[in-house]
Amino acid sequence: MKKKILMVCEAFGGGVFTYVRQLCNDMCDNFDIYLAYSLRPQTPKNYKTQLDPHIHLIEVKSWNGKSVTNIVNDKKVINELRQIANTVQPDIIHLHSSIAGGIGRLAFKDNNYKLIYTPHGYAHILMGSGIKSTIYKVVEKYLGKHSKAITLTCTKSEDEVAKTLSRNTAYIETGIDVKELANTLKGVKRHNNKELKVYTVGRIAKQKRPELFNKIAELVPEVQFLWIGDGELREKLTAPNITVTGWKERNEALKIADTADVFILCSYGEAIAMSLIENMYMEKLCLVSNTMGNKSVINNGKNGYTCNVAKDYAKRINEAVKDFPFELAKQAYDDVLKIYNNDVMKGKYINFYNSLVK
């Protein structure tokens, strides 16, 4: 009989959905996969068709957006998760993202299974400084020291943070489905730009630091900037050389991205950004913040550049205008094929899970 793995995911949308969907689908041949999830506004309407039919889907009804802020409801969630675990009798429980990681580590204390927690980027780092982030850090440290869970992160630099918060840690680099992306890009016509274009993609939110993106654009006013996406901080993008496209379907977003040359990711931190790996595969020059996650993927001066302040980004953009570093973009592409791809990630996960349930 196959070993049973219960995946628990409250943040079932965005990059976490992409990651968990891919992981569940990849593990189906080797393990009996159960997925306990919560629906969010960002959850794709066709999420069931994106998951292998062999995956056992269990919606956590009491997860209704009140968790963490509502103690009474948290108790309902804990009871429901325990009931699910009692029914499934898993060998491994894998918690995904902060809320599932917090509630799950309180709910699951049994020794009949192995417990894993993947933060997908620590919330207290992703949201920048503030009271809320301080509270999240305190909670992470408490649970990390008082839980039997192994904290499994997505990069070496995130693992370094995990070691300051948890007793047991490990990391497996995230990989994208290269074949799927290649098929998607078949319909995208490559552009030969006469003038350099710079862009980013995603939600215009605090984590992505739109004020910094705006400052970079102001420092190189002769270069056109694109933000593919939208969000609550759109008004922060005031530089006249920035165009905000609004939300686009994936294929359309890729077509727009392919009209640009330089990809910027100036976030406070990442677990590992799927968009970064995708743009490395697309052979863009990647300029990223020298922060958790990003600095593990981009080796400064080898496959892109890490930057600390707006002037660093502006300097690299001006250099690219004069002499585009094609060799860095090519190395980034090669790194995806060797390290950050689905097949490599799948093999590492199979070995990791098997090592826990010999």
Summary of the structure (lengths in Angstrom):
residues: 358
radius of gyration: 20.6
end to end distance: 13.1
largest distance: 62.7
contacts: 1218
relative contact order: 0.11
helix: 43%
strand: 18%
